[in-house]
Amino acid sequence: VTEEMIKHFIKKVHKKKAFANPRILICVPTGSTPVERKAIQDSALAAGARKVQLIEESIAAAIGAGLPISEATGSMVVDIGGGTTEIAVMSLGGVVYANSMRVAGDAMDASIIQYMRKQFNLLVGEASAEKIKKEIGTAMPTSGNSYLMKGRDIRSGTPKEITLKEEDTAEALRPVLNQILAGIKDALENTPPELSADLVDMGMVLTGGSALLKNIDKLISKETGLPVQISEDPLSCVAYGCGKALDDEQTFSNLLLGEQ
């Protein structure tokens, strides 16, 4: 499937060239195994790539967010995507600490579904759960917003309508957010003291689609005591970072993996 997807993208970009064989840079989760990485590379080569390199997702996010990762100061990025949360502390163009957690946006949706079932006996689908997260989802309730939610009553099997408050979504998302917070605290505990001092001033940058969850920056800042900012375009940060790394291969050569 990956191979077909890459073929489709190559065709889309090189419309007039029948034998396009581009250089390809693919970002991978920090926790991916050498076997998984080789499978990704093989797929890209089979799809017609001339040269395949990999970059860790958190590094691509940091480059895309414009963090000064080549400087002697410490930079921290937390990339909360759909399937994984990537946490990395970088300095002098290298990774000091990196961790990949398999909890992110999809886990938030699943948590909302579970909460609706338990609290309201209401059965909702993944699309509805994502809509709740986008419309009224929050990491910390700060307003009295409410949202009308329709679904199926588990007991009677008939359609049912309930009013959701911000407090409900904060409660529903708490288990997932607690896991992400634990990962961030773990990263801070494993950061060398001299870089920790930089993070007190620099703080951390959030990227990825789930960084758009309301008040997630406020919650992380409250729990860690560090300044937290959301990157300018969190959804596209990783893609921009990949583009920059591909354009300026020399500068980022030590961060690129598995050259072929």
HUTA-V171393 format. One line per field, one symbol per residue. ss: DSSP state (@ for helix, = for strand, . for the rest). psi: psi as a letter, one per 40 degrees, with the letter a starting at -180 (. if undefined). Layout:
ss->???
psi->???
//
This chain:
ss->.@@@@@@@@@@@@.........======.....@@@@@@@@@@@@@....======@@@@@@@@..........======....=======..========...@@@@@@@@@@@@@@@@.==..@@@@@@@@@@..=.......========.....=======@@@@@@@@@@@@@@@@@@@@@@@@...@@@@@@@@@@.====.@@@@.=.@@@@@@@@@...===......@@@@@@@@@@@.@@@@@@@==...
psi->dddddddddddddgdehdfhgihhhhiiideiidddddddddddddeeidhhiiiiddddddddefigeeieihihhhhhaddihhhihiifeihdhiihhfhadddddddddddddddefhhiiddddddddddehidhheifiihhhiahhdddeiiihihiidddddddeddddddddddddddddehiddddddddddaihhiideeehheddddddddeeihhihidgddedddddddddddgdddedeeiifh.
//
